[in-house]
Amino acid sequence: APGAENAYLWVGAQADPAMVNDILGSPPQQVDPASFSLQRLGGPWSEAVNRAVNEVRRRRCSYLRLRLVRRGDALERNVFGMLVDDRSGAGMSYVESLCSFHRAIQAKYS
């Protein structure tokens, strides 16, 4: 169930198959989300994801469970509902940045 003790690795339809295979060890369709456990497989993507997950565990929650969510899984809708828009270093969200950019263009060409 969604919650603070879970982290989610979402694999979308457009994910690079070689990258996904490097992280999961096989195509996502062949991985059972219920028994998924992130392994160190030695590839660059595997190592990067392991470092990121371990850093989050070190800083926030040592018992953080990483759950695999594939495109179309029942859990996907819940995960999307938990997403938030991080602010950039300038203090604006992505949407606010786009609006600001759009206003600047309009001002330049008006």
N, C-alpha and C positions, 0 to 999 in steps of 0.2 A: 504494500500500500504506500502511496505517496507520503512523504514525511521528511523531517530534518535528518533522519539517520540514513537516508538513501541518497545516492547519486545516480544519475542516469546517463548511459552511453547510448545516444540515439543514432541509429544507422538509417539514413534516408535513402530514397530510391536513386538519387544521383551520386551517392558515395562512390569514390574510386575503389573498384574491386581489389586492386593490389594493396591499397592502404588498409582496407577492411580486413583482408586476409592476413596482413602483417600484424594487425592488432588482435584479431580473434583466432587466427590459426586455420580458418576455413571460411567459406562463404557464410554470410549471416543466416541464410535459410537452413544451414546445417547445424546451427548452434541452438541448443535448447535454452531459452531465456530463464527458465526456472532453475536450471543447474549451472548457469553461467558463472564463471570465476575468471577474472583477469589474470592471465599468465604472462611471465616474462619470456617472450619468444625470441629475443635477440635482435629483431629488426629495428630500424630507426623509429617507426611509428609506435611499435609496441613499447619501446623504451620511453618515448616521450609521454605516452598516455600513462604508463606506470608511474613515471616521475610526477606528473600532474596529480594523479589520484593520491599518491602517497604524500604529497605536500599538503593537499587538502586534509587528508587524515591526520597528519602531524599538527596542523594548525587548528583544526576545528573539531574533529570527531574521529578518534582512533578506531571505532567500530563501524565506520561508514561502510554501508553495503553498496557495491556498484551493481546496478541492474541494467541489463541489456534491453533496449527497446528498438524493435525493428519497424520499418514503415508498415503501417496497417495493423500492428499489434493493438490489442484492446487498451493497453496502458498508455499508448501514444497520446490520446486525447487528454488524459490526466497530466502527462508531462508537459504538453503544450500549454495547459492552463496554469502551470507554475512558472512559466518563463516571464522574466521581467526585462525591461529595456535598461541596460546599464548606461550611465552617463559617461560621456567622453571626458578627456582631461580638461576640456574647456567648460565643463559643467552642463553640457547640453545632452539631451537624449538624441538618439538617431533621428527621430521625427523632427525634433526641434532644430537639429543641424540642417536637415533637408529644407525646412521652412525658411531658415535664415539664409541659406544658400539661394533659394528661390527668390526671396525678397531682394537680395543683393543683385541678382541678375536682372530682375525687373527694374530696379532703380537705375542700373547702368544703362539699360536700353530704353528708358522712358524719357 
